[in-house]
Structure formats: C-alpha cells, structure tokens
Amino acid sequence: MKKIIVVGNGMVGYKFCEKFVAQSNTKGYQITVFGEEPRPAYDRVHLSEYFENQDAEALEMAPRSWYESHGIELITNQRITDIHRASKKITSSEDIHYKYDYLVLATGSAPFVPNITGIEKKGVFVYRTIEDLEAMLAYAETLKKDTKETVSAAVLGGGLLGLEAAKAVLDMGFEPHVVEFAPKLMPRQLDTRGSKVLQEKIESLGIKVHLSKATNKILGDDVITGMEFGEYDKIDVDMLVVSAGIRPRDELGKTCNLEMGVRGGIVVNNKMQTSDPEIYAIGEGALFNQMIYGLVAPGYDMAEVAVNQILGNADVLMQDDIDMSTKLKLIGVDVASYGEPFMPVEKGYSIVYENKTKNLYKRINVSHDGKSLLGGILIGDASDYNMLHQIYLNGLSIPEEAEELIIGGRGDGGSSFGSVMDIPDVAQVCSCESVTKGDICCSITEGDCNNLGDVIAKTKATTGCGGCKPMVVDLVNETLKSQGKEVKETICEHFSFNRQELYDLIKINKVKDYDEALNLFGEGHGCEVCKPLVASIFASIHMETPNRQFAIQDTNDRFLANIQRNGTYSVVPRVPGGEITPDKLIVLGEVAKKYDLYTKITGGQRIDLFGAQLHELPLIWKDLIDAGFESGHAYGKSLRTVKSCVGSTWCRYGMHESVTFAIDIENRYRGLRSPHKLKGGVSGCIRECAEARGKDFGLIAVEGGWNLYVCGNGGATPKHAVLFAEQLDDETAIKYLDRFLMYYIRTAGPLVRTAPWLDKLDGGIDYLKQVVIEDSLGIAEELEEEMKGLINKYECEWKQAIEDPNIRKRFKHFVNSDDTDDNLVFVPMRDQKMPKAWS
C-alpha cells in the first residue's frame, strides 16, 4: 500500500480526503490525516454561527465515522513537528515516527498578531478556532459577573475576518468596536464609496467603527482596559479580539529546507508540488504564483489538483488565473466583489448606483468599448451576483446601456441578464465544489436526477458557501422544462400541490378546516410548513382570523404578537396613515408605563411597545381597544402599514390630500392576509416623503390625480416599484388596487413578496397591466367582488381574543400553571430597557 499522509485537518485537508475517495482508481493507497485540534475538520467560514447554539458538531465537515467508513485514519490533537525528507518520515509532538510515500501539507494559516505593547494581557484573544471562541465566551461570563455596566469589546482589523469577529462580539451582548489601520473597511475588496456604505450600515447596528487607527499600546496592568492610538487618542474596552490578517503555517517547510517565499509560504508549482516532488502543499500554507490565497475555493481547487497528480492524472493542473470573486453576508449585510473591483482609468470606466437611505451600493466596471464587464462591487443587495459573475467569467455580452445590469430595464421590471441557460456549459457555477453548468444540466439530461435535491446530492453544488443556490435552482428548473418534465414546487410532502393549486381547491370545494383540507387533498398529519400556509389560505379566502384555528398558526400568529429575542412580545396597534390624536398618544404612553414596556416609533409611522410577557398581552390589548385602537397586524403576513406624508393638508408642496387617502386605503385593506407582508405608501407630491416607490404598492400625487406604482419593497433585496397607471382619480386607483392585490393573493407562492412575484410572472409588468387594467382574463369583476367580500368580513382579532374567555386561556407561559416567566432579565438602555444578552 502506498502511504499518503495529510498534515492538517482543516477545510482544505478534509476536501483532499473527500476528493480522493471520490476517485475510482484509489485502490492500493492508504491515507492518514493529522489534525492539531481535538476534533475533525469543521467549517471556519461560518465560525460565528457557533455563538447561536455552541454546537461544534453542527459545523463539522464530516464526523469521525465518515473517515472510518472510507478507510482513512484520522489522528487528532497531535501536531507534526518534523519532516525527514531523506527517510520519508515525519515526527509527531509525541515523538512517534510515520512513514510516507506522498506527503500533503494542508497546514493552513495562523492569525497575525501585531507586535503591540501589552498584546499579551489577559482579555486579548485571536479569532480562529472553536477553542478561541470558547475562551472568549468563558471570559465574557466573568466580565458580566464582575460588572453591571455595559461591557465593551474591540476587534482589531476591519477586513473580512474582522467583521465576522465583530458579529461574534455583538452576539455576545457586548458594545462592539472595530479598529482598522486603513482609512476604510475591507480595504482589499471594496472601494471608498462602497466601504462607506458598509460602514454606515454596520454603524446603524450599534457597532462603532474607528478608521485610520494605528494601535501602539494595550492599556491595563495584567488585564486589558483599553487601547491607545496616540497620546490623547484612546478607547476603553474590556476585551480585544485580534483579527488583523493571517500568516501561512509554513514552519514545517522551513525545518526541512523546502523552497520558501520571501514573505512566507511554501512554494508550489501548478501540480501543487513543492521543491520536493513527493511533498505537496495546498491551501493557505501554499505559495502559488507568488500569492497566498485566503479563500476556500482556491484551496479546494488545489486539493483537486493534488489528488489527481498523486493518482497519475497528470493533465489536471492549477490554472494561473485564480478567481478571487466572493459573496458573503457580513453582520447580516450582503457584500460581494468580482473580477476587478477597482478600475484603473486605462482599462475602462465605472458605473455606480448608490441609495444611502437603504445602505445600497452597486458598481460595475466596463471596458472602454462598452462591450465587456470587467468586475464590480455589490453591497446591501447581492442577489444579482451569480449572473454578473458569470457574465464577467465567460465574457458574455452586456446590454448596450450597461447601467441596466445594476438598475434593471427601463421601467419594465424585467431582467437585463437574459436566460441563465445562455452561459456556456464550461462555466463554473459552484466555485466551492468546482461544479459547472454542464455538470448540473447533464446530471438531468444524461443522468438520473429529477429534481434539485437529486442534483445537489450528485454534484454537491450549493453545499459550500451556498451563494450559488439561486442560479443552481434556475438551471435545474430550466433544464427540466427543456426535457418536457414538470417543474413544480410542492408545498411539502403532505400536499403535492403548489400554493396556487391548493388555494383554488380550498376555494372551489368551500373547505374551511385544516383537517378537512388534509383529508381531501393531502396525506399524513401535516407539518410546520404546510400548517401556517394553509392557515394563510383560509385567511385570504374567508378573512378568517388566526383565533379560529390557532393550532395551525406560526408562533407570531398564534399569540397575535411578534416574539422577541428574550421570549417577550411586542405590541403594535394600528395607526392608519400615521395620524394619531393627542388622546391616543397619551393612552399609548400610559399603557407603556403601566406595563414597563420599551417604546419605539417604527419606520411605518406607528409606535411599537416591546417587552410584554405572554400573560400580559390580553391585559394590554384590553386597555388599547377600550381607547379605540385595533390590531396593527405587525405579526402577520398581511397588510402592515400605508405610510403617508402630510400632503396638501399642511405642506406647501402638497398636490393632493395624501393623509386622508392613506387612511382610507389602510382601513380598507386592514387584516387582509396574503402570501407575504404588504406595505403601502401615499405621497402628496413627487418629493416622495412617504417613500411610496419602496412599497408593495404606492401612490404619488401628480397633476390630474395619482400615479400608481406596484411591486416594490425594501428589506434584504430592495426594489423600486414600477409605474402601473397614471393620473388616476381616487375611485379608479382603489379599483386597480383591489384587482392587483387579489390577483397577487391568488397566484403568488408562499412567502413571496410582490417584487419577486412580478419578476417570475410570465410577461412581467405588461402582462399584469393586461390582467388588471384591460381585464384580459375576464376576471376583473370577480377580483373586485372577492375583495369586497373580504373587506366586509373584517374583524379585529385582538378584540375577539379579549372578549372570548376560551381564547384568553392560551395566553399562559405554562399549560399546567398560572406562573409567569421569572427568568426574564432586562438591562438599562438610555432611559429605557432592553433584554439582557444571551450568554
């Protein structure tokens, strides 16, 4: 047996093993893997997720049993100290010798710790391993016990790893600071404007950013108390996480005189061979093309090359051009860069779209002749990354008006990319697993894959970072359609229908109970996917409140309130159009004082009351309903708010009475349940103070009436609403809204907002206009009557709840006791309170 020893059991070391066992000609080889850490390989890319449940196994690339089942010997908690090239042996930290035929160094990297005075003090950590995170958590607990004041922690480094570490600090409940030497965040990936947008977004989350700071001293005696940048420039912090970059773990190469890079790293050729042809280096310890590549995708490619070279497949070589494009979600913010993010003037020009109100930034770099996409940056919304990346990689043609790549077509709501099937078969769709478009499509056309799950199981596409999943889904669906196969997204294993089909079945058969629907159209006992979906359909057809069949609702609808992170609930009474009387304002203040609730004015012109315990909800709502309030449905997939400016009532620019119209519209559609939440806006003039074009429907006053816009939304993927009709009177605007909303409710998929619904609608906005305005399907009157029926059936569900003793019984913390939750702990925040952070 030829002996292969892999030194390093990180993500790349594991990937070498996985790619090796996937080959067919591995008979006669034995693999032994050494790992310094006490556990099998785990996903460092998603290391911050450890703070959510502290479950190390959830991050594992594969359990120990996987290695055993493939005949791989895994030795953990043991470091390799020496390589003896002449005798082809290695020595472990326990002074045990192991012989090899081929040696693969997957030693990875170590955190770079700057030589700062006091860096050795207690309370200073690096951010690299699960053990590092466990030490941080343990230290955090001691800090919280020792002080009742706010505990602060700094992260040294504002790059990719630094921002991940900042999220970890935030999740621990500390006041977070990010300290960066450069004048901007993520200096290697983002331009100045893009970095500023990212900075503003993360600062809005409560993270303080300190740029252009060179730390010269860690303050404190034995324990860190602060950081000093200059004589009078310092910050007080209780903990420091160093995430200032990486250095290759190349010490083994030095000890056995392999060729090394001037600044570190073991030099390798395009076969991943070091200067000793029987020793390979892969991952962050390898220096290829004078570069250390700090992303997993190049490391996985290196593992693939090394496997093939050892097995004699000499044609598989590392490509000279390595794509460093990346898409990440940092602290909940989409960040992506591809190709050449910084564009030299001599190469081309840049087109930039920026929306500061939504922390959105998009930049594309285009060749001087306007025919080629050379790179770009996306912040706040990276939903188009996959297609833009493919256009760049494969030199696909771009629109004559290149800006359409980032702002869409000229108001038609359609895509400027063409079909996903236009990309070549050799295009790499999943860079983590090196899966091409051809691999995905051929697994269906030439293999036995019949759905997305089959394709993922066969190709492993989407199993890495997951960023390629939208494109993989589109490729699978389009390929199935081309084969004449049905492409159908069924609700779950209990209902073999999509939402629209089940909606029609329930309506036509006049079904009113979940069990009846399950007996007629489904099988089994149902699940947490189909129950809330069917409940939503009942509400959309019958205007049924969640009180009637509360057992099939999700948590928020079951208790008619949004559950918050410490198990308390929020209370949001409806304030139509944002207009409220002084008396009602006083009532809200009195209720908040009476039940000691945190209060905040929302983006939808309402007042949110936080911190209510479950048993308090009926008591709070009794006081509110007695004062004339009703449910604001902030917890439901239903109409939330219709935002308004003051319009012609007060504003000197107002062209129409936007407040009255907004109130009328909100009262008309209150309680209307739909596939996803709905938000509206009414602006009294084109200055757009109500931000109507960022809503699912919006009206803007112009000369001669209202311009109606539809299918916009804010959130993770903001979209401007599209102009639908112009210069409408009040009656016509309402008529079109009735038809539009009912058509959306009937045909949209579960949890699909109006913007993506329109994107997937065959014919786009033109088709929607034909249905709603021109009545091309002959259903306009039916849609209007249906909406009228729902409006007439409206009841405030909280009024139902407080008046029905049986409903009130479910608002208890414990089913068998009237005890309340004594474990809730709050801490001060400004002049109010907030939940104490989870440990």
LOMAR-211976 format. One record per residue (C-alpha): x, y, z. Coordinates in steps of 0.2 Angstrom, whole numbers, padded with zeros to 4 digits, always signed. Example, Ala and Ser with C-alpha at 12.3 -4.5 7.8 and 13.67 -1.06 7.14 Angstrom:
2
+0062-0022+0039+0068-0005+0036
% end
This chain:
839
+0000+0000+0000+0006+0017-0004+0005+0028+0011-0002+0046+0009+0000+0057+0025-0010+0073+0026-0004+0086+0038-0018+0097+0043-0037+0093+0045-0044+0110+0041-0057+0113+0027-0044+0110+0013-0036+0095+0021-0054+0087+0023-0058+0092+0005-0042+0082-0001-0049+0067+0008-0066+0069+0001-0060+0072-0017-0048+0057-0016-0061+0044-0010-0072+0051-0025-0060+0044-0037-0061+0027-0045-0043+0022-0045-0038+0023-0027-0035+0005-0023-0018+0002-0016-0017+0019-0006-0019+0022+0012-0022+0039+0019-0018+0045+0037-0023+0063+0042-0016+0073+0057-0025+0087+0065-0019+0098+0079-0036+0102+0085-0046+0089+0096-0060+0087+0083-0062+0083+0065-0062+0097+0052-0076+0110+0053-0082+0125+0043-0072+0140+0048-0081+0151+0035-0096+0150+0046-0087+0150+0063-0098+0164+0070-0113+0153+0069-0105+0144+0084-0112+0158+0095-0130+0154+0090-0130+0136+0098-0112+0132+0104-0114+0116+0094-0097+0111+0087-0104+0096+0078-0116+0107+0068-0100+0115+0060-0092+0098+0056-0087+0095+0038-0089+0076+0042-0090+0066+0058-0076+0053+0063-0087+0039+0056-0085+0046+0039-0066+0044+0039-0068+0027+0046-0081+0022+0033-0068+0027+0019-0053+0018+0027-0045+0035+0032-0035+0035+0048-0039+0051+0057-0027+0056+0071-0032+0072+0080-0025+0083+0094-0007+0079+0088+0005+0091+0080+0018+0086+0067+0035+0093+0072+0047+0087+0059+0049+0081+0041+0064+0069+0037+0064+0070+0018+0079+0058+0016+0070+0044+0025+0052+0050+0020+0046+0051+0038+0038+0063+0049+0039+0065+0068+0024+0070+0079+0024+0080+0095+0023+0064+0104+0039+0058+0096+0031+0045+0085+0038+0042+0068+0026+0039+0052+0032+0034+0035+0025+0041+0019+0026+0039+0000+0017+0056-0003+0016+0070+0010+0002+0083+0008+0004+0099+0019-0013+0107+0022-0007+0116+0037-0017+0132+0033-0013+0148+0042-0012+0156+0059-0019+0173+0064-0007+0188+0063-0004+0196+0079+0004+0213+0078+0019+0217+0090+0009+0229+0101+0015+0234+0118+0004+0224+0130-0004+0212+0117-0001+0198+0129-0013+0205+0143-0027+0194+0149-0043+0198+0139-0034+0198+0122-0040+0184+0110-0037+0178+0092-0052+0173+0081-0048+0157+0073-0054+0141+0081-0068+0134+0091-0057+0134+0106-0054+0153+0104-0072+0156+0104-0075+0145+0119-0061+0155+0128-0070+0171+0123-0087+0165+0129-0079+0160+0146-0070+0177+0148-0086+0186+0143-0095+0177+0158-0083+0183+0170-0084+0201+0164-0103+0200+0165-0102+0194+0183-0089+0207+0188-0098+0222+0182-0116+0228+0180-0111+0242+0167-0110+0240+0149-0096+0228+0143-0087+0233+0128-0075+0223+0116-0065+0229+0101-0060+0220+0086-0043+0224+0079-0045+0223+0060-0059+0228+0048-0057+0215+0035-0067+0200+0031-0062+0191+0047-0063+0206+0057-0081+0210+0053-0085+0192+0056-0077+0194+0073-0087+0210+0076-0103+0200+0073-0097+0187+0087-0094+0202+0099-0111+0209+0095-0119+0191+0098-0111+0190+0115-0120+0206+0120-0105+0217+0121-0104+0235+0115-0093+0232+0099-0079+0242+0092-0070+0239+0075-0052+0246+0074-0044+0247+0057-0027+0254+0052-0033+0258+0034-0045+0273+0031-0059+0261+0026-0067+0244+0030-0062+0229+0019-0048+0239+0010-0044+0224-0001-0061+0221-0008-0071+0237-0008-0068+0255-0015-0070+0270-0004-0088+0274-0008-0093+0255-0006-0084+0254+0011-0093+0270+0017-0110+0262+0013-0105+0246+0023-0098+0257+0037-0115+0266+0039-0125+0250+0038-0115+0242+0052-0114+0258+0062-0133+0258+0062-0132+0241+0070-0123+0248+0085-0105+0244+0080-0093+0258+0082-0080+0260+0068-0063+0268+0071-0053+0270+0055-0035+0276+0051-0030+0270+0069-0013+0263+0072-0014+0254+0090+0003+0257+0099-0002+0251+0116-0014+0239+0125-0019+0248+0142-0021+0240+0159-0010+0231+0171-0012+0212+0169-0029+0214+0161-0034+0224+0146-0043+0240+0150-0041+0250+0134-0032+0253+0118-0021+0268+0114-0018+0276+0097-0010+0292+0102-0006+0302+0117-0024+0308+0118-0032+0296+0107-0038+0280+0116-0054+0270+0119-0059+0260+0134-0063+0241+0131-0064+0226+0142-0059+0213+0129-0050+0213+0112-0051+0201+0098-0036+0202+0086-0042+0198+0068-0028+0208+0058-0025+0195+0044-0017+0178+0043+0001+0171+0041+0004+0154+0032+0008+0140+0043+0024+0136+0034+0036+0131+0048+0037+0113+0043+0043+0118+0026+0057+0129+0034+0063+0114+0045+0065+0103+0030+0073+0116+0019+0059+0116+0006+0059+0132-0006+0050+0146+0003+0043+0163-0002+0052+0178+0003+0037+0183+0014+0032+0166+0019+0023+0151+0011+0029+0135+0004+0032+0137-0015+0022+0126-0026+0021+0123-0045+0005+0121-0055+0004+0102-0049+0004+0108-0031+0022+0100-0029+0034+0109-0018+0053+0108-0022+0052+0090-0016+0041+0082-0029+0034+0069-0017+0028+0083-0005+0013+0093-0010+0006+0109-0001-0012+0115-0003-0022+0129+0005-0016+0144+0014+0001+0137+0018+0005+0136-0001+0013+0150-0011+0007+0149-0029+0010+0162-0042+0019+0172-0028+0002+0173-0019-0006+0166-0003-0025+0163-0007-0036+0166+0008-0052+0159+0001-0058+0141+0002-0062+0139-0016-0044+0141-0022-0039+0129-0008-0052+0116-0014-0045+0118-0032-0028+0114-0025-0034+0099-0016-0042+0093-0033-0025+0095-0042-0015+0086-0028-0027+0071-0028-0026+0069-0047-0007+0072-0048-0004+0058-0034-0016+0046-0044-0007+0049-0060-0019+0061-0069-0005+0072-0075-0017+0083-0086-0026+0091-0071-0016+0107-0067-0019+0123-0056-0024+0137-0068-0013+0153-0067-0028+0164-0066-0037+0162-0050-0054+0170-0047-0055+0179-0031-0073+0184-0033-0083+0182-0017-0100+0184-0010-0103+0185+0009-0116+0190+0022-0106+0200+0035-0116+0205+0050-0132+0202+0040-0126+0213+0026-0124+0206+0008-0106+0210+0002-0099+0204-0015-0085+0208-0026-0080+0200-0043-0067+0202-0056-0058+0218-0055-0067+0228-0041-0055+0244-0043-0055+0250-0061-0039+0259-0067-0044+0273-0080-0033+0265-0093-0044+0249-0093-0062+0255-0093-0075+0266-0084-0086+0263-0069-0105+0265-0067-0111+0267-0049-0128+0266-0041-0130+0271-0023-0145+0273-0012-0140+0279+0005-0157+0278+0013-0156+0259+0010-0137+0257+0013-0136+0250-0005-0121+0252-0017-0118+0244-0034-0103+0247-0045-0099+0239-0062-0083+0241-0071-0085+0241-0090-0072+0241-0104-0070+0257-0114-0079+0250-0129-0094+0246-0118-0094+0228-0123-0086+0219-0108-0090+0218-0089-0073+0218-0080-0079+0217-0062-0089+0225-0049-0095+0228-0031-0112+0224-0023-0116+0230-0005-0133+0228+0003-0141+0218-0011-0130+0204-0019-0145+0195-0027-0138+0198-0045-0120+0192-0040-0121+0175-0048-0126+0181-0065-0115+0196-0065-0100+0184-0060-0104+0173-0075-0105+0187-0087-0088+0193-0081-0080+0175-0081-0087+0170-0098-0086+0186-0107-0104+0186-0111-0112+0201-0120-0119+0215-0110-0134+0227-0114-0130+0242-0124-0135+0253-0109-0123+0245-0097-0131+0253-0082-0146+0241-0084-0135+0227-0076-0137+0236-0059-0153+0246-0061-0164+0234-0072-0173+0238-0088-0181+0255-0092-0195+0253-0080-0201+0236-0087-0197+0227-0071-0188+0213-0081-0171+0207-0080-0156+0213-0091-0147+0197-0090-0156+0185-0102-0158+0167-0098-0147+0158-0086-0146+0145-0100-0136+0157-0110-0120+0154-0100-0108+0141-0108-0108+0123-0101-0090+0125-0095-0095+0140-0084-0091+0136-0066-0107+0139-0056-0102+0132-0039-0084+0138-0036-0083+0129-0019-0085+0112-0027-0080+0116-0045-0097+0112-0052-0100+0118-0070-0116+0122-0078-0113+0107-0089-0112+0096-0073-0128+0102-0067-0138+0101-0083-0130+0084-0088-0135+0076-0072-0153+0078-0078-0151+0076-0097-0139+0062-0096-0141+0056-0078-0155+0050-0067-0158+0067-0057-0176+0073-0057-0176+0087-0045-0165+0100-0036-0162+0088-0022-0155+0074-0034-0144+0087-0042-0136+0093-0026-0134+0075-0020-0125+0070-0036-0114+0086-0039-0113+0094-0021-0117+0111-0029-0123+0123-0016-0116+0113-0001-0101+0125+0002-0105+0144+0005-0122+0142-0003-0121+0158-0013-0124+0149-0030-0140+0141-0025-0152+0154-0034-0143+0150-0050-0142+0131-0047-0161+0132-0044-0164+0141-0061-0153+0129-0070-0162+0114-0064-0179+0121-0067-0175+0127-0085-0167+0110-0089-0182+0100-0083-0193+0111-0093-0182+0108-0109-0184+0090-0106-0203+0091-0105-0203+0087-0087-0215+0096-0075-0207+0109-0064-0217+0110-0048-0213+0117-0031-0225+0107-0020-0229+0114-0003-0221+0099+0007-0223+0080+0007-0240+0081+0014-0248+0091-0001-0242+0088-0018-0249+0105-0024-0241+0122-0025-0249+0136-0016-0260+0142-0030-0267+0125-0034-0271+0122-0016-0279+0139-0015-0291+0135-0029-0295+0118-0022-0300+0125-0005-0310+0139-0013-0319+0129-0025-0323+0115-0013-0328+0128+0001-0316+0119+0013-0315+0129+0030-0304+0117+0041-0286+0111+0040-0290+0093+0044-0303+0093+0031-0291+0100+0018-0278+0087+0023-0291+0073+0022-0297+0079+0004-0280+0084-0004-0266+0078+0007-0259+0064+0017-0251+0061+0034-0253+0073+0049-0246+0089+0042-0230+0099+0047-0224+0116+0052-0223+0121+0034-0240+0117+0027-0250+0122+0043-0246+0140+0043-0248+0141+0024-0265+0133+0024-0270+0145+0038-0264+0159+0027-0275+0152+0013-0290+0151+0024-0287+0169+0030-0285+0175+0011-0301+0167+0006-0313+0168+0021-0305+0183+0030-0303+0171+0045-0293+0177+0059-0280+0166+0067-0291+0164+0083-0302+0151+0075-0288+0138+0071-0274+0144+0082-0266+0127+0082-0260+0128+0064-0253+0146+0065-0235+0150+0067-0229+0157+0084-0232+0175+0080-0250+0172+0073-0254+0160+0087-0251+0174+0100-0256+0189+0089-0239+0197+0093-0221+0196+0087-0210+0186+0098-0194+0195+0103-0176+0188+0107-0179+0185+0125-0196+0177+0124-0206+0193+0127-0218+0200+0114-0221+0217+0105-0237+0226+0104-0241+0237+0088-0258+0245+0087-0264+0251+0070-0261+0270+0067-0269+0272+0050-0258+0284+0039-0248+0288+0054-0261+0300+0060-0265+0300+0079-0274+0311+0091-0266+0318+0107-0278+0307+0117-0272+0291+0109-0254+0296+0111-0257+0298+0129-0265+0281+0131-0250+0273+0122-0239+0282+0135-0249+0276+0149-0250+0258+0144-0231+0258+0141-0228+0265+0158-0241+0253+0166-0233+0238+0159-0215+0244+0159-0213+0242+0140-0199+0249+0129-0206+0261+0116-0200+0265+0098-0208+0274+0083-0207+0262+0068-0202+0265+0050-0221+0263+0046-0226+0278+0057-0233+0268+0072-0227+0265+0090-0220+0248+0095-0221+0243+0113-0208+0229+0117-0206+0218+0132-0224+0212+0135-0225+0195+0144-0237+0182+0136-0250+0183+0150-0249+0202+0149-0254+0203+0131-0273+0202+0133-0272+0215+0148-0263+0227+0137-0274+0225+0122-0290+0227+0133-0283+0244+0138-0279+0249+0120-0295+0243+0112-0305+0252+0126-0296+0268+0119-0301+0264+0101-0285+0255+0095-0286+0239+0085-0273+0226+0080-0259+0233+0068-0256+0215+0061-0237+0218+0063-0235+0199+0067-0245+0193+0051-0242+0190+0033-0254+0204+0029-0256+0222+0027-0244+0231+0039-0245+0250+0035-0249+0263+0022-0236+0277+0026-0241+0295+0021-0233+0312+0021-0244+0327+0027-0249+0331+0009-0259+0346+0005-0267+0347+0022-0251+0356+0029-0237+0355+0016-0235+0370+0004-0229+0357-0009-0244+0345-0007-0254+0342-0023-0267+0330-0015-0273+0325+0002-0262+0310+0005-0266+0308+0023-0284+0305+0021-0281+0294+0006-0268+0284+0015-0280+0281+0030-0294+0276+0018-0283+0263+0010-0276+0256+0026-0293+0255+0034-0299+0246+0018-0286+0233+0017-0283+0231+0036-0282+0212+0041-0280+0207+0023-0270+0191+0023-0258+0187+0009-0243+0176+0004-0231+0189+0012-0232+0205+0021-0239+0220+0012-0234+0238+0014-0241+0254+0005-0237+0272+0004-0245+0288-0002-0235+0304-0006-0243+0321-0009-0231+0326-0022-0216+0320-0032-0204+0324-0017-0210+0307-0011-0208+0309+0008-0219+0293+0011-0206+0283+0000-0221+0276-0009-0209+0268-0023-0201+0257-0010-0218+0248-0006-0228+0234-0012-0240+0247-0019-0238+0266-0019-0247+0282-0025-0239+0298-0029-0249+0314-0032-0247+0322-0049-0256+0335-0059-0273+0326-0063-0273+0313-0050-0262+0299-0043-0248+0289-0051-0250+0271-0045-0234+0260-0043-0233+0242-0039-0222+0228-0034-0208+0237-0024-0201+0233-0007-0187+0237+0005-0178+0224+0015-0164+0212+0010-0167+0215-0009-0174+0232-0011-0183+0236-0027-0191+0251-0034-0210+0249-0038-0214+0250-0056-0226+0263-0063-0243+0255-0066-0255+0268-0071-0255+0287-0072-0267+0301-0067-0280+0291-0058-0294+0298-0048-0297+0290-0031-0310+0278-0036-0300+0271-0051-0284+0270-0040-0294+0259-0027-0302+0248-0041-0285+0244-0048-0278+0241-0031-0292+0229-0027-0289+0219-0043-0270+0219-0041-0270+0213-0023-0282+0200-0026-0273+0193-0041-0257+0193-0031-0265+0184-0016-0272+0171-0028-0256+0167-0038-0241+0171-0028-0231+0157-0020-0229+0155-0001-0218+0169+0007-0215+0178-0010-0217+0196-0009-0224+0206-0024-0207+0211-0031-0200+0194-0034-0218+0188-0039-0218+0201-0053-0200+0195-0058-0206+0177-0061-0223+0182-0069-0223+0177-0087-0225+0193-0097-0220+0204-0082-0227+0221-0079-0236+0222-0097-0245+0206-0093-0250+0212-0076-0257+0228-0084-0267+0217-0096-0275+0207-0082-0279+0221-0070-0282+0236-0081-0288+0229-0098-0296+0213-0090-0288+0201-0102-0293+0186-0092-0311+0192-0089-0309+0191-0070-0308+0209-0065-0326+0210-0058-0323+0194-0049-0307+0200-0041-0317+0216-0036-0331+0206-0028-0319+0195-0019-0310+0210-0011-0327+0217-0006-0332+0201+0002-0315+0201+0012-0317+0219+0017-0335+0216+0024-0329+0202+0034-0315+0211+0043-0315+0209+0062-0301+0214+0074-0293+0198+0080-0287+0206+0097-0305+0212+0100-0310+0193+0098-0297+0187+0109-0300+0198+0124-0319+0195+0123-0318+0176+0122-0313+0168+0138-0308+0152+0129-0296+0162+0118-0288+0171+0133-0284+0154+0141-0270+0151+0128-0260+0166+0134-0251+0157+0148-0232+0153+0149-0236+0136+0156-0250+0125+0151-0252+0117+0168-0248+0133+0179-0253+0151+0180-0235+0155+0185-0226+0169+0175-0208+0168+0167-0196+0173+0181-0181+0170+0170-0183+0186+0160-0169+0199+0164-0168+0216+0157-0154+0229+0157-0154+0248+0156-0153+0256+0139-0153+0275+0138-0169+0280+0148-0177+0263+0144-0173+0245+0145-0168+0230+0133-0166+0211+0136-0150+0205+0144-0140+0197+0130-0140+0178+0130-0124+0170+0136
% end
